Amino acid sequence: MSRAEPLHLRARWIVPVGGPAIEDGWLRIEQGRIVAIGRRNLPGNPPSGRSIDLGDSIVLPGLVNAHTHLEFSDLERPLDAEGGLPGWIARVVALRRARPSGLEEAARLAGSLRAGLAESLSFGVTTIGEIATAVPRGVYPSIGPRVRVYREVLGLSFTGGSLPGAIARDLNRLGDSAGISPHAPMTVSLALGKALLREAARRDLPVTMHLAESLAELAYVTGGGGPFRDLFSTLGAWPADRPPPVLPPSDWISRLARVRRGSVVHGTFLGEPPDATALDRLARHRDRLGVVVCPRTTRLLSGRLPPVRQFLAAGVRVAIGTDSRASNPDLSVLGEARELVGSGVVSPAEALRMMTSDAAWNVAHEVRAGSIAVGRPADLVVLAPSGPFADPLEAILRPDTRVAATLRAGRVLHGHLASG
Ligand SMILES: [Zn+2]
């Protein structure tokens, strides 16, 4: 199919997210963009260009996975969760240390990213918030999901001065798609965090940070002890006798809010002692900061679901992320949404915003992604429910609803557009 030729897609439902769902809807795509949306009859007699009737399908904006680490997409199953977050991090470090080096590792990483991008498309995802600890040249192909790549940095021994050159090189390489991620409160010294946020402000880049993911994190940043202190000593990551200065989540929130857009990842224990003001502070900065929850990972590592209702009550934009395949069986945001809706935490309409418009906002791509509207890139997912349905929002989340096709800028990158 030539992208130059205008294309009309008709479907039983078009769910734009920015407005009401359209029954018997159509949309017209030209040069990779949506140029018209309507109901029932196509304009023109006969309409110009090609026309495909997708039958009983539901067309949604391409889904947004607001938080993942594609470097782990080659794992067949999640790592063992014994010992909660500190135990799991120890296994991630062991995995990284056992990897090959040089060209062999570069090939493995490239293969893992390719696998993760293809898997994302197979789940209808067209925009990704990716955390990367290194950014080799050309590893994120131009044809594929749109990727916001947050360059992740961690370190407790950085005491000031300029950031390592590799960080500037990676940010330059990423250009418009760059972001910055200080890893987490227990792994980023105050001096390093300050330098990273200064760099983000200078380059006007969005930021993201794992915050309040575990009680062990809160124990460490408020008292300097607990399982993380032991873990860092074992790993040889403890730089001196004296604990390096680190900050609790509430202080990080104030600092992240100085950048134009940021997201807090997990936030499972925001609002709980000993740092109970963190959630209030997040609410105060909700024009700049959102939160990304990864329900299945939080259930695995913390034995509970994220406090989504508290975030929504505080008026904070909540996005869904899958986290990586080191803590999750797959990269399906629909799978995450099913977990929340199935547990009665959110409604299907809330879940839909969390994997489209509000997720796009969290990764600072809201002008391009997260809703179907005239003038936007035709990033779309075509869902095919397996049986009869009345309510499209309910049908979207059925476990047997299939992703029939995923389009990025009008190009079919997964599945195919078939007459229904
Ligand atoms: Zn993560």
Residues whose N, C-alpha, C, O or C-beta is under 5 A from the ligand:
A	BS01	ZN	D323
